[in-house]
């Protein structure tokens, strides 16, 4: 076996940086900031059962938005094995806001999905921090925190 000693040498490599004016769609066109699916805030940030909460963001559908309301130790929609509590089929008149009320008892996501019965019981709302996210045809948004008080 014949071995050669290798030494390191500095090399100059061209680097090309392209500036973009914004995100592009798969077809190469531009995408407006409003089409990005995100929750930017919610108001109020805390409240008791019955509180009306407004989610502010972008990418919400006119209909068929599902709000996940999950305790901090529970996964969001699609994050098994834990199931969040959800409110399905919420609308957004402007694609930027969704309004829902904090329920005293929540149904788990699996109770809305056939086939068969959901093995998880309805979930009473206890004081604490909950992650709130939206799922629709655009995917699942980021999560923001809401604090349930007594």
N, C-alpha and C positions, 0 to 999 in steps of 0.2 A: 504494500500500500504506500502510495506516495502522497505526502501532505505538503501543502504550501502555507506559509504564514500569511494571513490576510491583515491588512491595515486599513484603518478608516480614512476616508477622504471626504472633504467637504464638497458638496455639490450644489449648484445653483439650479433651482427648479422654478419655472415660471408659474406664477399664481394669477389666476384670472378671477376677478371679483366683479360680479354684475350687480348693478343697483336695480331694485324693483320698485315700482310705484305702489304695489299692493299685491295681495294674493291673486292667483290666477286659477281659473277653472280647469278641469281636465282637458277641455277643448282648446285651451290657450287664451280664452277671453278673460277679462278682469271680473273680480267678484267684489261686490260692495261690502263695506264693513257690516251693514245690517244683516247680511246673509250668514255671518258667522254665528254658530249656535252656542250661546252662552247666557248664564245668569250673571248680571252685573251687580245686582243688589236685591234685597227684599225689604219691605216695610210693612209693619214695624219689624224690628229684629227680635222682639220677644212679646209674649202675651199668653193669656190663659186659653183654655178650651173655649171655642166659639169666636176667637179673634179672627177677623178678616185679614188675610195676608195678601199683599200684591208683590208678585215677582216681576222684576224689571230686567230686560235683557234683549236678546235678538235671536232670530231663527225659530220662534215659536210658530206653530201651524195655526191656521184659522180654526181648526177643530182637531180632535184626536191627540191632544197632549195629555200625558199621564204624569202627575206629580207624585214623586216618591218622597215619603216622609219617614226617615229611618233613624232610629236611635244610633248614637255614634259607634256602637259596637255591632251594628247590623249592616249588611251589604246593601247596595242600591239595586235597582231592578236589574236582573240578570247576573248579579254577583252571588251565586249560590255558595254555601248551603243556606244561608240566612235569607229570609224574604223581607223586604220592606213593606210598610203599609203604603197604600197608594190610593189616589183618586184618579180614575181614568176619564177619558173623553172630555177634558176641559177645553174651552175655546179661548182664542186670543183675537180680539177684533182688529188689532193693529200689528200683530207679529212681535210686539215688544213687551206686552204685559199679560200676565195670567193672574187671576184672582181666585183664591180658595179660602175656606174656613178651616181652622184647626178643629178636628173632630174629637169627640170624647172617646170614640171607639173606631179603630181603623180596620179595614179588611186587608189581609195580606195580598200581595200581587198574584199569588197562585190561585186565589179564589175567583179571579176574572178570566182564567185561562183554562179552556177545556183541554184534554178530556179528563173526566173524573173529578172527584171531590178533592178539595185542598186539605192536606193533612195538618195545616196550621190554623189555630183558632184566631178569631178576631182579637185585635190587640188594643187594650185600653191605653189611653194617653196619660203618661205619668210626667211629672215635672222633670226637666232635664234638657240637654242639648240634642237637637235632631238635625240630620243632614237633609237638605231639600234639593232635589234635582228634577229635571224635566226630561222625559223620554218621548220622542215622536219619530216621524220618518227620517229626521236628520240624525238620529242617534240618541245618545244620552249626554246632557249638558254637564258642566261642572256642578259641584255641590256647594251650597252655601248653608251656613248654620242659622237655625232658629231656636230660641230658648223658650220652652214651655214653662210658665210660672203657675203657681196655684190659682 
